Amino acid sequence: MNYFLYLLLGAVAGVLSGLFGIGGGIILIPALVFVFGLTQHQAQGTTLAIMIPPIGLLAAWRYWQGGNVKISIAWLVCLGFFFGGLIGANFAQGMNELLLKRLFGVYLAFVAVKMIIGK
């Protein structure tokens, strides 16, 4: 296991998360699948495990200092994420690997197109 590369991946994901508000789905999952050879299920599970500690705490604190955190929204989304994550994980565990990977790719493509041409 190359500890340095895993630390580097975390650092890159952290910088991009702080810069753009992205991380797991855009950086970590593709890197874990294509660079480190994890299955789609393993990459998604590992990324969810990475999010258990408050990894975004310092970045969120900095955004809060700048007046850019809506706590009234964040706690509700957090609550929905908490229970929704369980529902999604139940679906994913029973899903074929290739189908899961393709659905993830379609989702990323949709988001990319929306970000590029949307308002």
N, C-alpha and C positions, 0 to 999 in steps of 0.2 A: 504494500500500500504506500502510495506516495503522499505523505502527509503535507509536504510543501504545496503540491498542486491543489489539494483540497483546501488548504488555507488561502491560496491565491484565488481560487474560485470564490470562496466566501468573501474575500476582500473586494474582488471585482463586483460581485453581486451587491455587496454593501454600498460601494461607491455609487453604482448605478441606481440602487434603490433610493439613496439619499438625494441623488441628482434628479431622477425622473419619477420616483415613486413606484418602481418596478422591482421585481426580484424573482420569486419562485417560478412563476409560469413562463416568464420570458427568458430568464438567464439560467437558472439552476436546472430545470428539467431538461431542456435541450443539451446542456453541457454534460449532465450526468448520463444521458442516453448516448450521445454521439461521441463524447470525448472519453468518458469513463466506462462505457459499455454496460450500464445498468439497463434493465428492462424498463418499459414505460411504467409498469406498476411499481417497480422498485424506486424509480426516480420520483414518482409522485408521492409515494409513502415517505421517502427520505426527506423530500422537501417539506412535507407537512410536519415531520419530526423536527426539522430545523426551525420551524416557526413556533414551536412550543415555548421556548424562553422568549422574553420580550425583546427580540432582536432588533426591532425598529424603534425601541424606546428612545435612544439618544437622537436619532434622526427626527422622530416625531416631536421630541422636546424642542429641538431647534426650530422646526416649523411652527410649533406653538408659540415660541418666543417672538417669531415674526408675525403672529396673529393669523396664521394660516391653518389652524386646526379647528374644525367644527365638532366639538365634543358631543353636542346634542345629536349629531348624525353618527359619529364614530362608535358610540356605545351600542346604538341600535344595530348597525351593520355588524359589529362584533358579535352581538347576541345571535343574529341570524346566521352568521358564518359558523358559529359554534355548533349549532344544531344542523345547519345545512351541510356542513362538512361531513357529518356522520351519514347523512342520507346519500350524498354523492359518493362517499367511500364504499357504501354498501353496493351501489350500482357498479362502480368500477371493479370491485373485487370479482364480480361475476361476469365481467366483460372480456371478450377475446382481446389479446394483446394488440393485434394489428388494427382492429376496430378502434380501440382506445387511442392508439397513436394517431390514427387518421382523424378521428374526431378532434383531438387536441390540435393537430395541424390546421384543420378547417377553422377552428376557433381562433387560432393565432392569425391566420390569413384574413379572416373577417375583421378582427380588431385592427390589423395593419391597414387594410383598405379604408376602414372607417376613420382612423386617425389621419390618414393622408388626405382623403377627399371630404371628410365631414367638416361641419362648422365648429 
